[in-house]
Amino acid sequence: MTLNESFPMLIVSATEAECTPILSEMTDQKIIFPGLFSGTVSGQYIEVLISGVGSVATTFRLMQILMQRQYSRAISIGIAGSFADDIVIGETVEITEDCFADLGIEDNGQFLHLCEVGLTGNHLDEDFMINPSPTPSPFRKVRGVTVQTASGSHNRIVDIMERFHPQVETMENAAFFYVCLQMQIPFASFRAISNKVEPRNRDNWRMDEAIKKLNKNLLQMIRNSKKLCSFASNT
């Protein structure tokens, strides 16, 4: 991977709500394309892409932008669910490995992941895609899984935990990893925990708190730009 500091940093968020605090900090804000904002934060020119929810939208929108524009690095931000009891709601984590947990086939009631059935494809047939250059951030490095349907039943949660041993779950992150690996752009992914992965109970979700903490942490990293610049310096 190559790193060119003359290009801006791209921040990718599934929804505008998950990056509203950063957009609010932007000066000289412009809309380059629908869903792609540019501006200056703490003296740094950055661009923010609203990709849409899910792997399909994220893959399309990110590829669409990367085919037209160049960036020094891409940073994915948003909320996530936690499988781990020691990861508290509101905590910011850095996902360093991820996979498409529900990509596979069903064989007479048994789910088989793509990597179990010998189907090959760039990175898709691997157990996990790994970020080759995680940041020197203070945030806990975690294993994620990406799903098309957010887990909300006991049996599904147990199956994912036993199969992949993840710490967090998202609906976009593996798609972000996949595109960045294919396009050879340095990347990092930061997520704030909004809820436990459990039988669905929206009353226990704390999305606003998670979003505020995540954006506060990212803004601090942008101000201390060395933490975001150095992670890709050896790629």
HUVEN-V139388 format. One record per residue. PHI is phi in whole degrees, -180 to 180 (NA if undefined). NEAR is the number of other C-alpha atoms within 10 Angstrom. D_FIRST is the distance of its C-alpha to the first C-alpha in Angstrom with 1 decimal. Layout:
phi=PHI near=NEAR d_first=D_FIRST
phi=PHI near=NEAR d_first=D_FIRST
//
This chain:
phi=NA near=15 d_first=0.0
phi=-110 near=13 d_first=3.8
phi=-126 near=17 d_first=6.8
phi=-124 near=13 d_first=10.1
phi=-71 near=11 d_first=13.1
phi=-75 near=9 d_first=15.3
phi=-95 near=14 d_first=14.3
phi=-75 near=18 d_first=15.9
phi=-89 near=22 d_first=15.0
phi=-106 near=26 d_first=15.8
phi=-105 near=22 d_first=18.1
phi=-117 near=26 d_first=19.0
phi=-136 near=23 d_first=22.4
phi=-66 near=23 d_first=24.5
phi=-131 near=16 d_first=27.7
phi=-66 near=18 d_first=28.7
phi=-60 near=14 d_first=30.9
phi=-76 near=24 d_first=27.9
phi=-130 near=23 d_first=26.6
phi=-56 near=14 d_first=30.0
phi=-60 near=17 d_first=30.2
phi=-69 near=18 d_first=26.9
phi=-60 near=20 d_first=28.2
phi=-68 near=10 d_first=31.5
phi=-83 near=13 d_first=29.9
phi=-71 near=20 d_first=28.4
phi=-105 near=14 d_first=30.4
phi=54 near=9 d_first=30.5
phi=-71 near=17 d_first=29.3
phi=-134 near=13 d_first=28.9
phi=-103 near=12 d_first=28.3
phi=-79 near=12 d_first=25.9
phi=-133 near=10 d_first=26.4
phi=-55 near=8 d_first=28.3
phi=87 near=14 d_first=26.4
phi=-122 near=18 d_first=23.9
phi=-108 near=19 d_first=25.0
phi=-131 near=21 d_first=24.0
phi=172 near=18 d_first=25.5
phi=-115 near=16 d_first=25.5
phi=-128 near=20 d_first=25.5
phi=52 near=15 d_first=26.5
phi=82 near=11 d_first=25.8
phi=-107 near=14 d_first=22.2
phi=-80 near=17 d_first=21.6
phi=-136 near=20 d_first=20.0
phi=-126 near=24 d_first=20.2
phi=-124 near=24 d_first=21.4
phi=-108 near=25 d_first=21.3
phi=-94 near=22 d_first=24.1
phi=-86 near=24 d_first=22.9
phi=97 near=19 d_first=26.1
phi=-83 near=15 d_first=27.0
phi=99 near=20 d_first=25.8
phi=-69 near=22 d_first=23.0
phi=-65 near=14 d_first=24.2
phi=-62 near=16 d_first=24.4
phi=-63 near=25 d_first=21.1
phi=-61 near=21 d_first=19.3
phi=-63 near=14 d_first=21.3
phi=-66 near=17 d_first=21.1
phi=-67 near=20 d_first=17.3
phi=-63 near=17 d_first=16.7
phi=-57 near=11 d_first=19.5
phi=-76 near=16 d_first=18.0
phi=-69 near=16 d_first=14.4
phi=-76 near=9 d_first=16.1
phi=-113 near=7 d_first=18.1
phi=-134 near=11 d_first=16.3
phi=-116 near=15 d_first=13.1
phi=-136 near=19 d_first=12.0
phi=-75 near=18 d_first=10.3
phi=-166 near=24 d_first=10.1
phi=-123 near=23 d_first=12.3
phi=-124 near=19 d_first=15.1
phi=-96 near=22 d_first=17.5
phi=-133 near=25 d_first=21.1
phi=159 near=27 d_first=24.4
phi=-100 near=28 d_first=27.1
phi=-153 near=30 d_first=27.2
phi=-97 near=24 d_first=30.0
phi=-111 near=24 d_first=30.4
phi=-88 near=21 d_first=31.7
phi=-95 near=14 d_first=32.1
phi=-67 near=9 d_first=35.3
phi=-88 near=8 d_first=33.8
phi=-102 near=19 d_first=31.3
phi=-85 near=14 d_first=33.6
phi=-63 near=21 d_first=33.8
phi=100 near=22 d_first=32.2
phi=-71 near=19 d_first=29.6
phi=-93 near=28 d_first=26.0
phi=-127 near=24 d_first=23.5
phi=-114 near=22 d_first=19.8
phi=-81 near=27 d_first=18.9
phi=-113 near=23 d_first=16.4
phi=-147 near=22 d_first=17.3
phi=-158 near=27 d_first=19.0
phi=-152 near=27 d_first=20.6
phi=-84 near=27 d_first=22.9
phi=-69 near=21 d_first=26.1
phi=-111 near=16 d_first=28.6
phi=-93 near=17 d_first=26.9
phi=175 near=16 d_first=29.3
phi=-132 near=14 d_first=32.9
phi=-105 near=10 d_first=36.3
phi=-118 near=8 d_first=38.6
phi=53 near=6 d_first=42.2
phi=91 near=7 d_first=41.2
phi=-107 near=8 d_first=38.5
phi=-83 near=14 d_first=34.9
phi=-122 near=14 d_first=32.4
phi=-69 near=20 d_first=28.7
phi=-53 near=20 d_first=26.6
phi=-69 near=17 d_first=25.4
phi=-89 near=13 d_first=29.1
phi=-111 near=11 d_first=30.3
phi=80 near=9 d_first=28.0
phi=-81 near=12 d_first=26.5
phi=-112 near=11 d_first=23.0
phi=174 near=10 d_first=20.1
phi=-52 near=9 d_first=16.3
phi=71 near=16 d_first=16.0
phi=-74 near=17 d_first=19.4
phi=-93 near=20 d_first=21.4
phi=-91 near=17 d_first=20.0
phi=-57 near=17 d_first=21.9
phi=-142 near=20 d_first=19.0
phi=-89 near=20 d_first=15.4
phi=-117 near=19 d_first=13.9
phi=-72 near=19 d_first=11.5
phi=-73 near=17 d_first=9.5
phi=-139 near=17 d_first=9.8
phi=-64 near=20 d_first=13.1
phi=-81 near=20 d_first=14.8
phi=-86 near=12 d_first=17.7
phi=-67 near=14 d_first=20.0
phi=-79 near=10 d_first=23.5
phi=-83 near=15 d_first=23.3
phi=-60 near=13 d_first=24.0
phi=-87 near=18 d_first=21.1
phi=-134 near=16 d_first=22.3
phi=-96 near=20 d_first=22.1
phi=-116 near=29 d_first=22.5
phi=-128 near=25 d_first=23.9
phi=-117 near=24 d_first=23.9
phi=-130 near=21 d_first=27.1
phi=-85 near=16 d_first=28.7
phi=-124 near=10 d_first=31.9
phi=-58 near=16 d_first=32.0
phi=-68 near=19 d_first=33.8
phi=-149 near=13 d_first=37.4
phi=-136 near=12 d_first=39.6
phi=-59 near=12 d_first=40.4
phi=-63 near=11 d_first=39.9
phi=-65 near=13 d_first=36.5
phi=-63 near=17 d_first=35.3
phi=-62 near=14 d_first=36.7
phi=-62 near=12 d_first=35.1
phi=-65 near=18 d_first=31.6
phi=-66 near=16 d_first=32.1
phi=-71 near=9 d_first=33.5
phi=-82 near=11 d_first=30.9
phi=-116 near=16 d_first=27.6
phi=52 near=15 d_first=28.8
phi=-84 near=21 d_first=26.7
phi=-108 near=22 d_first=27.3
phi=-140 near=27 d_first=26.5
phi=-133 near=28 d_first=26.6
phi=-136 near=25 d_first=25.2
phi=-112 near=22 d_first=25.5
phi=-135 near=27 d_first=22.0
phi=-63 near=30 d_first=19.3
phi=-64 near=29 d_first=18.3
phi=-65 near=22 d_first=18.1
phi=-62 near=23 d_first=15.7
phi=-58 near=28 d_first=13.5
phi=-59 near=22 d_first=13.9
phi=-64 near=17 d_first=13.0
phi=-65 near=23 d_first=9.8
phi=-66 near=19 d_first=8.7
phi=-68 near=11 d_first=10.1
phi=-88 near=13 d_first=8.8
phi=56 near=14 d_first=5.1
phi=-116 near=21 d_first=6.0
phi=-58 near=25 d_first=6.4
phi=-150 near=27 d_first=10.0
phi=-152 near=24 d_first=13.3
phi=-135 near=24 d_first=16.7
phi=-118 near=25 d_first=20.1
phi=-132 near=28 d_first=23.3
phi=-108 near=30 d_first=26.9
phi=-79 near=28 d_first=29.5
phi=-101 near=24 d_first=32.2
phi=-167 near=24 d_first=34.2
phi=-81 near=22 d_first=34.7
phi=-80 near=22 d_first=34.0
phi=-153 near=17 d_first=37.7
phi=-49 near=13 d_first=40.3
phi=-50 near=15 d_first=39.8
phi=-151 near=11 d_first=41.5
phi=-63 near=9 d_first=40.4
phi=-64 near=7 d_first=42.8
phi=-92 near=12 d_first=40.6
phi=-81 near=16 d_first=37.5
phi=-131 near=16 d_first=36.6
phi=-67 near=20 d_first=34.0
phi=-61 near=14 d_first=35.0
phi=-61 near=15 d_first=34.8
phi=-64 near=24 d_first=31.4
phi=-63 near=25 d_first=30.0
phi=-63 near=17 d_first=31.6
phi=-67 near=18 d_first=30.3
phi=-62 near=27 d_first=26.7
phi=-65 near=23 d_first=26.7
phi=-61 near=14 d_first=28.5
phi=-66 near=16 d_first=25.9
phi=-68 near=18 d_first=23.0
phi=-61 near=17 d_first=25.0
phi=-64 near=13 d_first=25.6
phi=-68 near=15 d_first=21.9
phi=-65 near=19 d_first=21.5
phi=-64 near=15 d_first=24.4
phi=-99 near=12 d_first=23.0
phi=-60 near=13 d_first=19.6
phi=-59 near=11 d_first=18.4
phi=-68 near=16 d_first=18.0
phi=-89 near=22 d_first=15.5
phi=-81 near=19 d_first=13.8
phi=-77 near=13 d_first=13.5
phi=-68 near=19 d_first=11.7
phi=-106 near=22 d_first=8.2
phi=-70 near=13 d_first=9.5
phi=-102 near=10 d_first=8.8
phi=-92 near=12 d_first=5.1
//
